[in-house]
Amino acid sequence: MSTVTSTPGPTLTPTDLGVGARLTLLPADGDLVDVLGRALATADGMRVEIGSDEVSTLVRGAEDDVLLFVHHVIAAAARVAGHVVAHVHLSRGCPGEVACGLPDDAVLAYVDAPELPATGLRAAAHWALYPLDDGRPGHPGDHMRAIEQAVAVARTRATVSSERFVTRLDGDLAEVLGAVAAGWLAAGRHVRHVVAHATVSVGSPPRR
């Protein structure tokens, strides 16, 4: 994993940056609690902070650790249930809650997306990226530029096609999540606060 910094200012930790994910799993299996419990137990959570409620599981930590954990949980659930849908929400650049009080000269170290291990599980996703770039004096916001660059990066990881309001990704689960991660982190090279959302279907019956 490589990190590049280019401007002076305080270097922020993943906690300072608010790096994390919200993960909601919907397995096509009657024993929801068992599937979720087994999937969470299978993944290595030693390097991340985890908290769950009745809506989603919060995962916080360094970018690669968060992404690897999410990848392992979805793969484990799909292997148990056969078909699973996952809602993945990634955020970087805001500590959370209501206010995002990061200093303007903070260094947003660029982190490469991790190489996720292939699973042999075919996946499809609807992905949306939100570069929350309102601009600042001397630096006008240009969110479409960041989105277009992120989609270009995603094309190097998975099969990409356009849909209304989303970008569709197809491939191995590792390729699909890798594309989501690569686009998210590429946008973070230029935009301080970037949110990505993907609805991922693994093991879905073939489209008729």
PyRosetta script that sets phi, psi and omega in degrees:
from pyrosetta import init, pose_from_sequence

init()
pose = pose_from_sequence("MSTVTSTPGPTLTPTDLGVGARLTLLPADGDLVDVLGRALATADGMRVEIGSDEVSTLVRGAEDDVLLFVHHVIAAAARVAGHVVAHVHLSRGCPGEVACGLPDDAVLAYVDAPELPATGLRAAAHWALYPLDDGRPGHPGDHMRAIEQAVAVARTRATVSSERFVTRLDGDLAEVLGAVAAGWLAAGRHVRHVVAHATVSVGSPPRR")
pose.set_psi(1, 129.1)
pose.set_omega(1, -178.9)
pose.set_phi(2, -112.4)
pose.set_psi(2, 148.0)
pose.set_omega(2, -179.7)
pose.set_phi(3, -129.0)
pose.set_psi(3, 132.8)
pose.set_omega(3, -179.0)
pose.set_phi(4, -124.1)
pose.set_psi(4, 130.2)
pose.set_omega(4, 174.2)
pose.set_phi(5, -123.4)
pose.set_psi(5, 147.9)
pose.set_omega(5, -173.9)
pose.set_phi(6, -136.4)
pose.set_psi(6, -8.6)
pose.set_omega(6, -176.6)
pose.set_phi(7, -128.7)
pose.set_psi(7, 153.1)
pose.set_omega(7, 178.8)
pose.set_phi(8, -71.7)
pose.set_psi(8, 163.3)
pose.set_omega(8, 178.4)
pose.set_phi(9, 128.9)
pose.set_psi(9, 173.9)
pose.set_omega(9, -178.4)
pose.set_phi(10, -68.3)
pose.set_psi(10, 132.8)
pose.set_omega(10, 175.1)
pose.set_phi(11, -84.7)
pose.set_psi(11, 127.8)
pose.set_omega(11, -173.6)
pose.set_phi(12, -96.4)
pose.set_psi(12, 143.9)
pose.set_omega(12, 175.2)
pose.set_phi(13, -80.7)
pose.set_psi(13, 165.9)
pose.set_omega(13, 175.1)
pose.set_phi(14, -55.7)
pose.set_psi(14, -34.7)
pose.set_omega(14, 178.0)
pose.set_phi(15, -66.8)
pose.set_psi(15, -44.2)
pose.set_omega(15, 177.5)
pose.set_phi(16, -59.1)
pose.set_psi(16, -40.4)
pose.set_omega(16, -177.3)
pose.set_phi(17, -77.5)
pose.set_psi(17, -12.1)
pose.set_omega(17, -178.3)
pose.set_phi(18, 71.6)
pose.set_psi(18, 34.3)
pose.set_omega(18, 179.2)
pose.set_phi(19, -69.6)
pose.set_psi(19, 130.0)
pose.set_omega(19, 177.9)
pose.set_phi(20, 178.1)
pose.set_psi(20, 179.8)
pose.set_omega(20, -178.0)
pose.set_phi(21, -140.8)
pose.set_psi(21, 153.7)
pose.set_omega(21, 166.1)
pose.set_phi(22, -115.6)
pose.set_psi(22, 128.3)
pose.set_omega(22, -176.4)
pose.set_phi(23, -125.8)
pose.set_psi(23, 125.0)
pose.set_omega(23, 174.5)
pose.set_phi(24, -121.1)
pose.set_psi(24, 123.2)
pose.set_omega(24, -178.8)
pose.set_phi(25, -107.2)
pose.set_psi(25, 134.9)
pose.set_omega(25, 177.9)
pose.set_phi(26, -127.1)
pose.set_psi(26, 83.5)
pose.set_omega(26, 180.0)
pose.set_phi(27, -76.5)
pose.set_psi(27, 143.7)
pose.set_omega(27, 176.8)
pose.set_phi(28, -83.9)
pose.set_psi(28, 66.6)
pose.set_omega(28, -176.9)
pose.set_phi(29, -148.0)
pose.set_psi(29, 141.2)
pose.set_omega(29, -175.9)
pose.set_phi(30, -66.0)
pose.set_psi(30, -30.4)
pose.set_omega(30, -177.1)
pose.set_phi(31, -97.4)
pose.set_psi(31, 74.8)
pose.set_omega(31, -175.4)
pose.set_phi(32, -57.9)
pose.set_psi(32, -46.6)
pose.set_omega(32, -175.9)
pose.set_phi(33, -62.4)
pose.set_psi(33, -40.7)
pose.set_omega(33, -179.7)
pose.set_phi(34, -65.1)
pose.set_psi(34, -44.6)
pose.set_omega(34, -179.2)
pose.set_phi(35, -62.0)
pose.set_psi(35, -47.7)
pose.set_omega(35, -178.7)
pose.set_phi(36, -64.6)
pose.set_psi(36, -43.0)
pose.set_omega(36, 179.8)
pose.set_phi(37, -61.5)
pose.set_psi(37, -43.7)
pose.set_omega(37, 179.8)
pose.set_phi(38, -67.7)
pose.set_psi(38, -38.6)
pose.set_omega(38, -180.0)
pose.set_phi(39, -65.8)
pose.set_psi(39, -44.5)
pose.set_omega(39, 179.6)
pose.set_phi(40, -66.5)
pose.set_psi(40, -35.5)
pose.set_omega(40, -179.9)
pose.set_phi(41, -71.3)
pose.set_psi(41, -29.6)
pose.set_omega(41, -178.3)
pose.set_phi(42, -70.8)
pose.set_psi(42, -37.9)
pose.set_omega(42, -176.4)
pose.set_phi(43, -75.8)
pose.set_psi(43, 146.8)
pose.set_omega(43, 178.1)
pose.set_phi(44, -80.8)
pose.set_psi(44, 108.9)
pose.set_omega(44, -178.9)
pose.set_phi(45, -103.3)
pose.set_psi(45, 16.4)
pose.set_omega(45, -175.8)
pose.set_phi(46, -67.1)
pose.set_psi(46, -27.4)
pose.set_omega(46, -173.9)
pose.set_phi(47, -102.2)
pose.set_psi(47, 6.5)
pose.set_omega(47, 179.9)
pose.set_phi(48, -131.6)
pose.set_psi(48, 160.2)
pose.set_omega(48, 173.8)
pose.set_phi(49, -96.9)
pose.set_psi(49, 129.0)
pose.set_omega(49, -173.9)
pose.set_phi(50, -126.2)
pose.set_psi(50, 138.8)
pose.set_omega(50, 174.0)
pose.set_phi(51, -149.6)
pose.set_psi(51, 135.9)
pose.set_omega(51, -176.6)
pose.set_phi(52, -124.8)
pose.set_psi(52, 147.3)
pose.set_omega(52, 168.0)
pose.set_phi(53, -133.9)
pose.set_psi(53, -166.6)
pose.set_omega(53, -175.2)
pose.set_phi(54, -73.8)
pose.set_psi(54, -6.5)
pose.set_omega(54, -178.7)
pose.set_phi(55, -104.2)
pose.set_psi(55, -47.8)
pose.set_omega(55, -173.8)
pose.set_phi(56, -157.3)
pose.set_psi(56, 172.8)
pose.set_omega(56, 174.5)
pose.set_phi(57, -110.7)
pose.set_psi(57, 126.9)
pose.set_omega(57, 177.2)
pose.set_phi(58, -89.9)
pose.set_psi(58, 132.0)
pose.set_omega(58, 177.8)
pose.set_phi(59, -127.4)
pose.set_psi(59, 124.7)
pose.set_omega(59, -179.4)
pose.set_phi(60, -129.7)
pose.set_psi(60, 145.2)
pose.set_omega(60, -179.7)
pose.set_phi(61, 158.4)
pose.set_psi(61, -164.1)
pose.set_omega(61, 175.8)
pose.set_phi(62, -67.7)
pose.set_psi(62, 154.0)
pose.set_omega(62, -174.0)
pose.set_phi(63, -54.0)
pose.set_psi(63, -49.5)
pose.set_omega(63, -176.1)
pose.set_phi(64, -67.2)
pose.set_psi(64, -35.5)
pose.set_omega(64, 179.0)
pose.set_phi(65, -67.5)
pose.set_psi(65, -41.4)
pose.set_omega(65, 178.3)
pose.set_phi(66, -62.9)
pose.set_psi(66, -46.4)
pose.set_omega(66, -177.3)
pose.set_phi(67, -66.7)
pose.set_psi(67, -40.2)
pose.set_omega(67, 177.9)
pose.set_phi(68, -63.9)
pose.set_psi(68, -40.1)
pose.set_omega(68, 179.3)
pose.set_phi(69, -64.3)
pose.set_psi(69, -47.2)
pose.set_omega(69, 179.5)
pose.set_phi(70, -59.8)
pose.set_psi(70, -44.4)
pose.set_omega(70, 179.0)
pose.set_phi(71, -58.8)
pose.set_psi(71, -46.6)
pose.set_omega(71, -177.8)
pose.set_phi(72, -67.3)
pose.set_psi(72, -38.6)
pose.set_omega(72, -179.5)
pose.set_phi(73, -66.2)
pose.set_psi(73, -45.7)
pose.set_omega(73, -179.5)
pose.set_phi(74, -63.5)
pose.set_psi(74, -43.3)
pose.set_omega(74, 179.4)
pose.set_phi(75, -62.4)
pose.set_psi(75, -43.3)
pose.set_omega(75, -179.7)
pose.set_phi(76, -63.8)
pose.set_psi(76, -42.5)
pose.set_omega(76, 179.8)
pose.set_phi(77, -64.4)
pose.set_psi(77, -40.4)
pose.set_omega(77, -179.8)
pose.set_phi(78, -65.6)
pose.set_psi(78, -35.2)
pose.set_omega(78, 179.9)
pose.set_phi(79, -70.6)
pose.set_psi(79, -28.9)
pose.set_omega(79, 177.9)
pose.set_phi(80, -81.4)
pose.set_psi(80, -47.2)
pose.set_omega(80, -171.5)
pose.set_phi(81, -90.9)
pose.set_psi(81, -19.9)
pose.set_omega(81, -176.7)
pose.set_phi(82, 89.1)
pose.set_psi(82, -51.5)
pose.set_omega(82, 178.0)
pose.set_phi(83, -131.1)
pose.set_psi(83, 127.1)
pose.set_omega(83, 178.9)
pose.set_phi(84, -141.3)
pose.set_psi(84, 142.7)
pose.set_omega(84, 172.5)
pose.set_phi(85, -111.9)
pose.set_psi(85, 134.1)
pose.set_omega(85, -179.7)
pose.set_phi(86, -125.3)
pose.set_psi(86, 133.2)
pose.set_omega(86, 171.2)
pose.set_phi(87, -100.0)
pose.set_psi(87, 118.9)
pose.set_omega(87, -177.1)
pose.set_phi(88, -116.9)
pose.set_psi(88, 122.7)
pose.set_omega(88, 179.5)
pose.set_phi(89, -119.2)
pose.set_psi(89, 118.0)
pose.set_omega(89, -179.6)
pose.set_phi(90, -112.0)
pose.set_psi(90, 140.4)
pose.set_omega(90, 178.3)
pose.set_phi(91, -140.3)
pose.set_psi(91, 142.2)
pose.set_omega(91, 179.2)
pose.set_phi(92, -150.6)
pose.set_psi(92, 127.2)
pose.set_omega(92, 176.3)
pose.set_phi(93, 110.3)
pose.set_psi(93, 8.0)
pose.set_omega(93, 175.2)
pose.set_phi(94, -148.4)
pose.set_psi(94, 123.8)
pose.set_omega(94, -178.0)
pose.set_phi(95, -62.4)
pose.set_psi(95, -16.1)
pose.set_omega(95, 177.5)
pose.set_phi(96, 112.6)
pose.set_psi(96, -169.3)
pose.set_omega(96, -176.6)
pose.set_phi(97, 61.7)
pose.set_psi(97, -138.8)
pose.set_omega(97, -174.2)
pose.set_phi(98, -95.8)
pose.set_psi(98, -43.5)
pose.set_omega(98, -174.1)
pose.set_phi(99, -100.2)
pose.set_psi(99, 147.0)
pose.set_omega(99, 175.1)
pose.set_phi(100, -120.2)
pose.set_psi(100, 85.1)
pose.set_omega(100, -172.2)
pose.set_phi(101, -93.3)
pose.set_psi(101, 61.5)
pose.set_omega(101, 176.6)
pose.set_phi(102, -91.6)
pose.set_psi(102, 139.3)
pose.set_omega(102, 178.4)
pose.set_phi(103, -67.3)
pose.set_psi(103, 147.8)
pose.set_omega(103, -176.9)
pose.set_phi(104, -62.5)
pose.set_psi(104, -28.3)
pose.set_omega(104, -177.3)
pose.set_phi(105, -96.4)
pose.set_psi(105, 14.4)
pose.set_omega(105, 179.2)
pose.set_phi(106, -64.3)
pose.set_psi(106, 140.5)
pose.set_omega(106, 177.9)
pose.set_phi(107, -84.7)
pose.set_psi(107, 117.9)
pose.set_omega(107, 175.9)
pose.set_phi(108, -95.9)
pose.set_psi(108, 85.0)
pose.set_omega(108, -176.7)
pose.set_phi(109, -57.0)
pose.set_psi(109, 130.8)
pose.set_omega(109, 179.7)
pose.set_phi(110, -81.1)
pose.set_psi(110, 131.0)
pose.set_omega(110, -179.2)
pose.set_phi(111, -117.9)
pose.set_psi(111, 130.6)
pose.set_omega(111, 176.6)
pose.set_phi(112, -70.1)
pose.set_psi(112, 145.5)
pose.set_omega(112, 174.9)
pose.set_phi(113, -66.7)
pose.set_psi(113, 137.6)
pose.set_omega(113, -179.1)
pose.set_phi(114, -69.5)
pose.set_psi(114, 155.2)
pose.set_omega(114, 172.3)
pose.set_phi(115, -84.1)
pose.set_psi(115, 106.8)
pose.set_omega(115, -178.1)
pose.set_phi(116, -81.2)
pose.set_psi(116, 140.2)
pose.set_omega(116, -178.7)
pose.set_phi(117, -69.4)
pose.set_psi(117, 136.9)
pose.set_omega(117, 179.0)
pose.set_phi(118, -59.8)
pose.set_psi(118, 145.3)
pose.set_omega(118, -175.9)
pose.set_phi(119, -111.7)
pose.set_psi(119, -20.8)
pose.set_omega(119, -171.1)
pose.set_phi(120, 77.2)
pose.set_psi(120, 8.0)
pose.set_omega(120, -179.5)
pose.set_phi(121, -105.3)
pose.set_psi(121, 121.0)
pose.set_omega(121, 178.6)
pose.set_phi(122, -77.2)
pose.set_psi(122, 137.5)
pose.set_omega(122, -176.5)
pose.set_phi(123, -137.6)
pose.set_psi(123, 154.3)
pose.set_omega(123, 172.9)
pose.set_phi(124, -134.8)
pose.set_psi(124, 146.3)
pose.set_omega(124, -178.1)
pose.set_phi(125, -143.4)
pose.set_psi(125, 149.5)
pose.set_omega(125, 165.9)
pose.set_phi(126, -105.0)
pose.set_psi(126, 120.9)
pose.set_omega(126, -170.2)
pose.set_phi(127, -121.7)
pose.set_psi(127, 136.2)
pose.set_omega(127, 174.8)
pose.set_phi(128, -132.9)
pose.set_psi(128, 139.9)
pose.set_omega(128, -178.2)
pose.set_phi(129, -119.7)
pose.set_psi(129, 136.8)
pose.set_omega(129, -178.0)
pose.set_phi(130, -126.4)
pose.set_psi(130, 93.2)
pose.set_omega(130, 172.5)
pose.set_phi(131, -77.5)
pose.set_psi(131, 107.1)
pose.set_omega(131, -174.3)
pose.set_phi(132, -85.0)
pose.set_psi(132, 69.6)
pose.set_omega(132, -174.3)
pose.set_phi(133, -106.6)
pose.set_psi(133, 96.0)
pose.set_omega(133, 178.8)
pose.set_phi(134, -85.9)
pose.set_psi(134, -5.9)
pose.set_omega(134, -177.6)
pose.set_phi(135, 78.8)
pose.set_psi(135, 169.9)
pose.set_omega(135, 176.4)
pose.set_phi(136, -154.0)
pose.set_psi(136, 168.8)
pose.set_omega(136, -176.2)
pose.set_phi(137, -50.7)
pose.set_psi(137, 124.6)
pose.set_omega(137, 179.6)
pose.set_phi(138, 84.6)
pose.set_psi(138, -6.7)
pose.set_omega(138, -178.1)
pose.set_phi(139, -138.2)
pose.set_psi(139, 80.9)
pose.set_omega(139, -179.2)
pose.set_phi(140, -65.4)
pose.set_psi(140, 146.2)
pose.set_omega(140, 179.2)
pose.set_phi(141, -71.4)
pose.set_psi(141, 146.7)
pose.set_omega(141, 178.2)
pose.set_phi(142, -148.3)
pose.set_psi(142, 75.1)
pose.set_omega(142, -172.6)
pose.set_phi(143, -68.7)
pose.set_psi(143, -30.4)
pose.set_omega(143, -179.3)
pose.set_phi(144, -66.8)
pose.set_psi(144, -34.7)
pose.set_omega(144, 176.8)
pose.set_phi(145, -60.7)
pose.set_psi(145, -44.3)
pose.set_omega(145, -179.6)
pose.set_phi(146, -65.6)
pose.set_psi(146, -39.0)
pose.set_omega(146, 179.3)
pose.set_phi(147, -65.8)
pose.set_psi(147, -44.9)
pose.set_omega(147, -179.6)
pose.set_phi(148, -62.4)
pose.set_psi(148, -40.3)
pose.set_omega(148, 177.5)
pose.set_phi(149, -65.1)
pose.set_psi(149, -39.4)
pose.set_omega(149, -179.9)
pose.set_phi(150, -65.3)
pose.set_psi(150, -40.8)
pose.set_omega(150, 178.5)
pose.set_phi(151, -64.4)
pose.set_psi(151, -39.5)
pose.set_omega(151, 178.0)
pose.set_phi(152, -61.9)
pose.set_psi(152, -40.5)
pose.set_omega(152, 177.5)
pose.set_phi(153, -66.7)
pose.set_psi(153, -41.2)
pose.set_omega(153, -179.7)
pose.set_phi(154, -60.9)
pose.set_psi(154, -31.8)
pose.set_omega(154, 180.0)
pose.set_phi(155, -62.7)
pose.set_psi(155, -21.3)
pose.set_omega(155, 178.5)
pose.set_phi(156, -81.0)
pose.set_psi(156, -7.4)
pose.set_omega(156, -175.3)
pose.set_phi(157, -113.2)
pose.set_psi(157, -31.9)
pose.set_omega(157, -173.9)
pose.set_phi(158, -149.5)
pose.set_psi(158, 171.5)
pose.set_omega(158, 173.7)
pose.set_phi(159, -76.5)
pose.set_psi(159, 126.3)
pose.set_omega(159, -173.1)
pose.set_phi(160, -118.2)
pose.set_psi(160, 134.2)
pose.set_omega(160, 174.1)
pose.set_phi(161, -142.4)
pose.set_psi(161, 157.7)
pose.set_omega(161, -175.8)
pose.set_phi(162, -93.3)
pose.set_psi(162, 139.4)
pose.set_omega(162, 172.5)
pose.set_phi(163, -132.4)
pose.set_psi(163, 167.9)
pose.set_omega(163, 178.0)
pose.set_phi(164, -66.4)
pose.set_psi(164, 124.4)
pose.set_omega(164, 174.9)
pose.set_phi(165, 71.6)
pose.set_psi(165, -6.6)
pose.set_omega(165, -179.2)
pose.set_phi(166, -142.4)
pose.set_psi(166, 169.2)
pose.set_omega(166, 169.6)
pose.set_phi(167, -112.0)
pose.set_psi(167, 132.4)
pose.set_omega(167, 179.7)
pose.set_phi(168, -92.2)
pose.set_psi(168, 137.6)
pose.set_omega(168, 177.9)
pose.set_phi(169, -122.3)
pose.set_psi(169, 136.6)
pose.set_omega(169, 177.8)
pose.set_phi(170, -133.7)
pose.set_psi(170, 146.3)
pose.set_omega(170, 177.2)
pose.set_phi(171, 152.5)
pose.set_psi(171, -167.4)
pose.set_omega(171, 169.9)
pose.set_phi(172, -60.0)
pose.set_psi(172, 150.5)
pose.set_omega(172, 178.9)
pose.set_phi(173, -51.6)
pose.set_psi(173, -39.9)
pose.set_omega(173, 179.6)
pose.set_phi(174, -63.5)
pose.set_psi(174, -38.4)
pose.set_omega(174, 179.1)
pose.set_phi(175, -68.0)
pose.set_psi(175, -42.2)
pose.set_omega(175, -178.5)
pose.set_phi(176, -65.9)
pose.set_psi(176, -50.1)
pose.set_omega(176, 179.0)
pose.set_phi(177, -67.7)
pose.set_psi(177, -32.9)
pose.set_omega(177, 176.6)
pose.set_phi(178, -63.9)
pose.set_psi(178, -37.5)
pose.set_omega(178, 177.3)
pose.set_phi(179, -66.5)
pose.set_psi(179, -43.2)
pose.set_omega(179, 177.3)
pose.set_phi(180, -58.6)
pose.set_psi(180, -47.1)
pose.set_omega(180, -177.8)
pose.set_phi(181, -66.1)
pose.set_psi(181, -43.0)
pose.set_omega(181, -177.4)
pose.set_phi(182, -64.7)
pose.set_psi(182, -41.4)
pose.set_omega(182, 178.0)
pose.set_phi(183, -66.7)
pose.set_psi(183, -41.9)
pose.set_omega(183, 178.8)
pose.set_phi(184, -59.8)
pose.set_psi(184, -47.4)
pose.set_omega(184, -177.3)
pose.set_phi(185, -75.7)
pose.set_psi(185, -30.6)
pose.set_omega(185, 176.0)
pose.set_phi(186, -64.4)
pose.set_psi(186, -41.3)
pose.set_omega(186, 176.9)
pose.set_phi(187, -63.5)
pose.set_psi(187, -32.9)
pose.set_omega(187, 179.1)
pose.set_phi(188, -68.0)
pose.set_psi(188, -10.8)
pose.set_omega(188, 176.0)
pose.set_phi(189, -67.1)
pose.set_psi(189, -29.7)
pose.set_omega(189, -174.6)
pose.set_phi(190, -118.3)
pose.set_psi(190, -21.6)
pose.set_omega(190, -174.7)
pose.set_phi(191, -118.7)
pose.set_psi(191, 132.0)
pose.set_omega(191, -172.7)
pose.set_phi(192, -67.6)
pose.set_psi(192, -46.8)
pose.set_omega(192, -176.6)
pose.set_phi(193, -113.9)
pose.set_psi(193, 116.0)
pose.set_omega(193, -178.7)
pose.set_phi(194, -127.7)
pose.set_psi(194, 130.5)
pose.set_omega(194, 176.7)
pose.set_phi(195, -118.5)
pose.set_psi(195, 137.7)
pose.set_omega(195, 175.1)
pose.set_phi(196, -126.8)
pose.set_psi(196, 142.9)
pose.set_omega(196, 175.4)
pose.set_phi(197, -131.3)
pose.set_psi(197, 134.4)
pose.set_omega(197, 177.5)
pose.set_phi(198, -138.0)
pose.set_psi(198, 134.6)
pose.set_omega(198, 168.7)
pose.set_phi(199, -102.4)
pose.set_psi(199, 115.5)
pose.set_omega(199, -171.8)
pose.set_phi(200, -112.1)
pose.set_psi(200, 127.8)
pose.set_omega(200, 176.4)
pose.set_phi(201, -111.2)
pose.set_psi(201, 124.9)
pose.set_omega(201, 179.1)
pose.set_phi(202, -121.1)
pose.set_psi(202, 128.4)
pose.set_omega(202, 178.3)
pose.set_phi(203, 77.0)
pose.set_psi(203, 22.3)
pose.set_omega(203, -179.9)
pose.set_phi(204, -68.4)
pose.set_psi(204, 145.2)
pose.set_omega(204, 174.3)
pose.set_phi(205, -57.8)
pose.set_psi(205, 147.2)
pose.set_omega(205, -178.5)
pose.set_phi(206, -57.6)
pose.set_psi(206, 144.5)
pose.set_omega(206, 176.6)
pose.set_phi(207, -69.8)
pose.set_psi(207, 138.2)
pose.set_omega(207, -179.6)
pose.set_phi(208, -88.9)
pose.dump_pdb("model.pdb")
